[in-house]
């Protein structure tokens, strides 16, 4: 049983220090976007430093604080496996764990969740078109070579349009994992009120729930099958400088798919600027959030205050 001091509150703590405070088998859904270890490179991670933009010039195609390193994925796996084991403990049997990921680290993330005991039920693709190409030209490397100018120009011509292996990213994967059931689906739902999926939740033009989701207009075929409500122009908040704010409609869609009880509790251990909490508040269900970044939590609290109270768009239960 959860202590009321946690319900509908945000906490400024490291997730691995915060999660042991939560009771076992008490959470209905974990919905989160972890730091992927792209910015959390070691135990000396400085949230202020990696949030700054003045170091982006080093590798403009990657987030601040990141360098390409095969060990990065291995470190991420080890760290997220520890996180996942704690999340496995606090989730109710049949409880769901939705985790956003970088495409190139998805395999490490899912393996960490699987090895913690979760069943990987499916995976979502959040599809979008509004992104910038990230591949880099190698001309600046050629300019540093000790050779004549004609030789440099010949080399540039030879490798014209050949760039670093970074395809324009137009989707974000979301793992859909579940803690094993206690008995049958019916027995688990009766005992814990979690474990099944609400097929009354529609997507696109009144379509059955799909594992592809779009939050922007593309074309009639994609919109009809996969569109959830487009983000409203001011939903993020002009004061919100978080770099990876998720659309509220996307988080609401995921919550409504699997949270049955109005007394259900949604946990986000990396809540950032608070989208999971705002989505939960709008749907009239409970949330718990923590983040190591106090500045982001201040933004999250302001977004919750601006939302204007709970239950504006309550889920049918």
C-alpha positions, 0 to 999 in steps of 0.5 A: 500500500502506497503512503499518501505522501507520494500520491500526486507529488514530484520529488527531486531525487535520483531514481535509484535512491527514490524507488526503494521508498515505494511499496512493492506491488503498488503501481499500475503503470510506469511511463517514462523517457529515461536519459538513455545514458547519452547524457549520463556518461558516468557517476559525475554526470552534471545536469547543468553541464549536459543541459547547456547548448554551448557544447553542441558544436563538438558533435552537432548531430548528437545530444549535449554530453554525448560521444559515440562509444560502443561501451555507452550502450553496455553501461546503459544496459547495466544501469537500466537493468538495475532501474528495471528491477526496482520498477518490476518490484513496485509494479502490481502483477500485470502492471505495464512498463512503457519506456521511450528510447533512442532507436540505436539503444532500443535493443539495450533498453529492451534487454535490460527490461527483459532480464529484469523479469518483464515480459516484452509484449509489444513495441510502439513506434511514434512516427513523425516527419519534423526532424533535421538530417543529422549526417555530417560531411567529411569535408572538414576532415579533408581540409586538415589533410596534408595535401595540395588544394587540387588533391583536397578538391578531388577527394571532396568531389569523390566523396560528395554526398557521402556522409556519416552514418546517421539517417534522418530520425523520423520515429521513436520506439516505445517498449511495451513490457508487462510484469507477469500475471498472478494467475489468469488475466481475469484473476489478475484483473479482479485482484489488482485491476490491471493487466488487460488493454482497453480496446475502447480507446481509439486511434485515428478515425475511430480505429482499433488501438495500434502500435504505430502512433502519429501526433502530426498530420501526414496524409489521409491514410496515416492520419486515418489509422494512426493519428492521436490529437495533435499537440496544442500550440501552448501545451508545452508552455513558453517557459519550458526549455526541456529538449525532449518534451513528449506530446500530451496526447501520446501519453494520454493514449498510452495511459488510457490503454492500460489503466483501469481504475480511477485510483490507479497510480502512474509512476515516472521516475525520469519525469523531466518537465512533467508530461506524464504527470500532466497527462495523468492529471488531465485524465483524473488518475494519480501520479508519482514523479521524480527527477534529479534535475530541480530546474525541470521539476520547477517547470513540471510543477508550473505546468501542473498548476497551469493545467488548472486542477484534476479531472478535466478529462476523466477516464471512463472506468 
